[in-house]
Amino acid sequence: RFNLIEGVYSHHPKLSGRYDLKVFLRMSEGDQHARVLARSGPALYRRFVNEWIPMENRYFSVMQIAENSDLILEM
């Protein structure tokens, strides 16, 4: 059986102990911004850039998500 759990907070310590393999996907800031703009449009783009992305980056740093991953994929 294979279960794939994805999402920004899927590596949270309350969940990650249940996984056999933890993969972290890292991409350049430019690619991230382009994907957000394409997915969410210009109306929400600024909110992502000013609010969500900084919160995600703090979460990744404080929780040491990359350091606690078994595999890091670079895009």
N, C-alpha and C positions, 0 to 999 in steps of 0.2 A: 504494500500500500504506500502511496506517495501523496503527501499533502504539501501544497505550496502556500505559504502564508506571506503576503507582501504588504508593504505599506511603511510609511515613515516610522511609525511607532511599533512595528512588529518585532523589533529587537529589544523592547523594554525588558528589564531584568525580571519582571513578574511573569513574562511569557517565554523568554529565550532559553530558560533551562529545560524546556520541553522539546527543544529542537535537536535533531541529529546533526544538522548542518546549517550554519548561519552565513548568508552571503550578503555583502554590502556592495551596492552599485554606486559608484562615484562618477560624476561627470563635471565638465568644466562649467564655470559660472555662465559663460556665454551660451552654451548648449542648454543649460537649465532655464535661462531666461527665455530663449527662443521657444522651448517646449511649453513653458507656462503661457507665453503670449499666444501661441497657436491653439492651445487647449482652452484657455479661459477668456481670450480676447482682451482688448485694450482696457476695458472698463475695470476688470479685476486684476490686471497685470500689476498696477502700482501697489495694490494691497498685498499681493504675494511678495513683491520685492521689498516692501517696507515693513511687513508684518510677519508673514508666514516663513519666508526663507530665513530671516534672522533667528526666529524661534527654532526652526529645524536645526540650524547650524549650532546653536547653543546646546540643544538636546544631544546632537551627535558628539559634541565636545565633552560635555559634563558626564554623559553616560558612557563615553569611550566606545562608541558603537563600532567604529572601524577596527579598533584595537581588540575588541572582543569577538570579531567575526572570524570565521574559518577561512573565508575566501573574499577577496576584494576584487571586483570587476571595474575596470576603468573604461569609460566611454569617451 
